[in-house]
Amino acid sequence: MTSIKIPAPTPDTKPSPDSGQTQVQRLVKAILTQRVMLLAILVVLVVVIMSALDAAGFLAGSYNSDYLSSSLINAVPLVMLGLAQLVVIVSGRGGIDLSVGAIVSLVGMVFGFFYGVWGLPLLASVIGAIAVGAVLGAVNGVMVAYLGFPPLIATLATYYVFRSLAIVINNQQPISTKPIQDLYSLSNSVEIPLIGQYLPNVPLGVVLFLLPTVVVVWFLLNRAPYGRRLFAIGTNDIAALWSGVNVAASRAIAYTVSGAISGLVAVVTVSQFASARPDAGDSGSGMALPSITIAVLAGVAITGGIGRVSGVVVATVLIIWLNAGILLLFVGNVGSQLQSLALGVILVFAALLNGYTNRRYRVMG
């Protein structure tokens, strides 16, 4: 009987870890593990569905590029506060900032006094608003990083304190002087230089406030030494401490940055309302919960150490354009209520997706 010799496997025929996966499985894995890619797909899906409903005559208005561009004015404060939550959550130890809406209200009133009552120059008033917001954020940072308060309790307590101060600082009255009313022009749409003739006009707030904030936060997290320290303490603060990182100071700075961004958002809201209102940041559902929703949807790990600026931006665009379509599909108060429903559904979806992705691809990458 003739024996058959089976050749030994060579390095060229050694199976790879992904050899058992089909192209579809690899694509699904990429979509689930690359949150920005998933969010971009969802944005396209929302636009396609709403455009189809528009073409079929189901919408009360045109869901076109001009409408989508003008709706981005609502994205300015949401992206900025989403970035504030990103910085805090990345710092780890259950980091969260429930006081951002109250800071917006209080700093908005302070800015109203700076610019609308005391007549300070606009630039000085804006810098003053950012500085006051940073001080309020530093209060949170000291309580969390140095005094050991749980972030949820610390920022909830300061939420009530800052909110009360915003109400009593001017006897519950808004500040609507002529200089404040003139700031409404910052909400106008402008043509983008060079390529603006081919694109819809963009809200001025996107250029003046949103883009600079995105660039600064991106640089802070991805290029500055502080960003490396922040991700280190968010991943493992004990290891970071043994590596020579000042954990308490780094975590306190995160809350200070969050407060500074919230202070700038206060200026944005004053310009949008043409009035400094004591309830600007915490009326209705407030600004804190939507900003946390955006951070979770963007793939920011609530345990800390993971998060991307681009995810926050794309997640906000998804929510804004979805809400814009809902308002056209359901006219009146029903549309506003369904926006809250959609926000809750999105938050549950994001939480489930984060949990599934962490379990399914913990080892696979």
Buried (B, 14 or more C-beta within 10 A) or exposed (E): EEEEEEEEEEEEEEEEEEEEBEEEEEEEBEEBBBBBBBBBEBBEEBBEEBBEBBEEEEBEEEBEEEBBBBBBBBBBBBBBBBBBBBBBBBBBBEBBBBBBBBBBBBBBBBBBBBBBBEEBEBEEBBBBBBBBBBBBBBBBBBBBBEEEBEBBEBBBBBBEBBBEBBBEBBEEEBBBBEBBBBBBEBBEBEEBEEEEEEEBBBBBBBBBBBBEBBEBBBEBBEEEEBBBBBBBBBBBBEEBBEEEBBBBBBBBBBBBBBBBBBBBBBBBBBBBBBBBBBBBBBEEEBBBBBBBBBBBBBBBBBBBBBBBBBBBBBBBBBBBBBBBBBBBBBEEEEBEEBBBEBBEEBBEEBBEBBEEBEEEEEEEE
